[in-house]
């Protein structure tokens, strides 16, 4: 099974206006949350009409999300609320969950609203990935390693493997924070994408998932896997070709072909120019294909080898006259919906931007108290969500996170911004070492400074 995270292609489409509804629903914010945790969020519903509106049902597509309040009847020109619990799951950085509301308002029975949050990981590798690329199944198994770490947990360890993909052998290294994965030689040919799910011992996050991708190459290899079909329109002749080639040059038979999440026609013909051990697969997308993002697969049987190949076919299909406003590779939204992802800004030279962590003075009044005052300046901060402060009793640590909720970035432009934070938990007369870590908008983190020595007054 191919995970959705293996490929993202979005069309943000011009939406039509079907007339004003009496019911309006405000989006809600759950704030910062760690992966695989949950928090509450409250939707405020306003009835601007002259008749009461009953909320009949509220659904979310997110696993673990739930409605925790009774469904109200909203009186005319009044407000009500619906409380929900949002499970962050494997989210990282800015994320949202869409909730569908079903009401008894005639002509406007369906409404949607979003719960927005920010997932911040206790693991330094915000979205750990292992990409085997083209992994040959001949010879020694393809092996990859990834080392995980956590600034938040001084003795960070991986406790156990919760689940692993069937195409992999996975072990935890003797150091307790390295994962070793190898592709099984008898695995299915073609595309694989899934997660290694691990239990970890950080206080605020109990799991981390490592994304894994591989294109397993057996005797028969596809010229493109996945097949990137890009943007298509109904009414066009949406036809695509892939060569299937025997690595030894031997002729081979193609048996049954099964299509998953694809409405299409397949055809096998000789390669051009014709050569031994090469056949051409032609895929023609049908106008019966549902509009929107396509994450389809072709399962090709090779009876001579008693093996199956998984060939991915990904793209998006829209109406012939549909106006496309943007293509955003960060999100995945159906062709009848609208999505708004945050664009990536230019890279930040953090070592140049951050100056004199302890010495630099800010223009705003200092926070109250007498504890050590940490000051820093950051330019080009539009890509930054906020900051975390770590403290240790020695230059070599261990260090503890002092603010689980980030100190939010206030940058509105690329100009330098001054920040201050006071540690009122410090004991007078003791020597401490502080460093600052930045949290980016996509959730990944980076230590900005070496430890800075401060004596608490």
C-alpha positions, 0 to 999 in steps of 0.5 A, a space after each residue: 500500500 502506498 502512503 499518501 505522503 509519497 506524493 503531493 500534487 495540489 490544485 487550488 481552484 477558483 470556487 463558485 458562489 452558490 448564494 449566502 447561507 445564514 449559518 457561518 462557522 469560524 475556524 478554530 485554533 488548537 495552538 501548538 501540540 506534539 505529534 500523536 497528542 490531542 487538544 480541544 478546539 471550539 467552533 463558534 457558529 453564528 446564525 444570521 437568519 430568521 429561523 433556527 438552524 439545527 446541527 445534525 452531524 459533525 464529521 472529521 476525516 482525521 483518525 482520532 478526531 472526535 466531537 465532545 459536545 452536544 450538537 446545538 440548535 442555533 436560534 435566529 441571530 444567535 451563536 452556539 458552539 461545537 467542541 471537538 478534539 483534534 488528534 495531531 497524528 503524524 503531523 509536523 509544522 502547520 496542519 489543519 483538520 477539516 470538519 464537515 457540518 450537516 445542518 437542516 438549513 434548506 439549500 445549505 445543508 453542508 458546511 465545512 470549517 477547519 481546525 488549525 494547529 502547529 505540530 512541534 516534534 520532540 525529535 530533532 529530525 522533524 520528518 525523518 525519511 529513508 529513501 532507498 531510491 532504486 533498490 536492486 533485489 539481486 545480491 546483498 540487500 540494500 541497507 540504510 541507517 538513520 540516527 535520531 536525536 532529541 534536544 528535549 531528552 538528554 537520554 533519548 532512546 528508541 524503546 521499540 519498533 511498533 510496526 514496520 513495512 512488510 518489505 523491510 527488515 528493521 532493527 534498532 542499533 546498539 546505541 538505542 537511537 539508530 534505525 537500520 533498515 534493509 529491503 527484503 530480497 523477496 519483496 514485491 517489485 516496484 514502488 513501496 512507501 510506508 512508515 517505520 513506527 517507533 516508540 520513544 521515551 521523550 516526555 511529550 511525544 511517545 511515537 515517531 514515524 520514519 517515512 520509507 520509500 523504495 523502488 524495488 528492482 527485480 528482473 523486470 524494471 519500469 522506465 518510470 515509477 511512479 508515472 508522473 501524469 501531471 495536470 490533466 483535463 477531461 476531454 483531452 486524450 490523456 495517454 501515457 507510456 512506460 517501458 517494461 524492460 528485462 534486465 537480462 534481455 530475455 522475453 517475458 510474459 505479462 499476465 493480469 493487470 489490476 488497477 487501483 484508484 484508476 479509471 483507465 485502459 491499459 494496452 501492451 505493445 512492442 517497444 519502438 524500436 522493437 527489441 528483445 526483453 522490452 514491452 510498452 505499457 500504454 495507460 489512457 485515463 478515462 473521463 470517468 475518473 473522479 475529478 481531483 488528485 489521482 494516487 493510483 496503482 497498476 499491479 502487473 503480474 509476471 507469470 514467468 517469475 511468479 512476481 508482481 510489480 507495483 507501478 504508481 500513476 500519480 497526477 490530477 485531473 480537472 474539468 476542461 474549463 476549470 481555472 487553475 490559480 496555483 499549483 502547490 506541492 505542499 498539500 493535497 486537496 481534491 479538485 472540488 475544494 480549495 486549499 491554502 498552503 504557506 509558501 516557503 520563503 528564502 533560506 535564512 543564514 542563521 549564524 549570520 542573523 543571530 547576534 550576541 545571544 546574551 549581550 545584545 539589548 532589545 528595545 522593548 522593556 525587559 520581562 519582569 523578574 530578576 533571573 538571567 535575561 536572555 536576549 537575541 536578534 534574528 533577521 530574515 525571520 519570516 520562515 520561523 515559527 518561534 524559539 526554544 530555550 535550553 538550560 544546563 548546569 555545565 557547558 556540555 549539558 545535559 540541557 533541559 527545555 525551559 519553554 515547551 510552548 515556543 516563544 513566537 516569532 514576531 517578524 513581519 518583514 525580513 528586518 532584524 527583530 530583537 527578542 528577550 526572555 527571562 529565566 525566573 526559575 534560576 537559583 541566585 548565585 548559580 552558574 548556568 549555560 543557555 542556548 537557543 533553538 529555532 523552530 521553523 514553520 515546517 516544524 523542523 528545528 535547528 540549534 542556533 548558538 553554542 552554550 552561553 554562560 550566565 551567573 544568576 543574580 
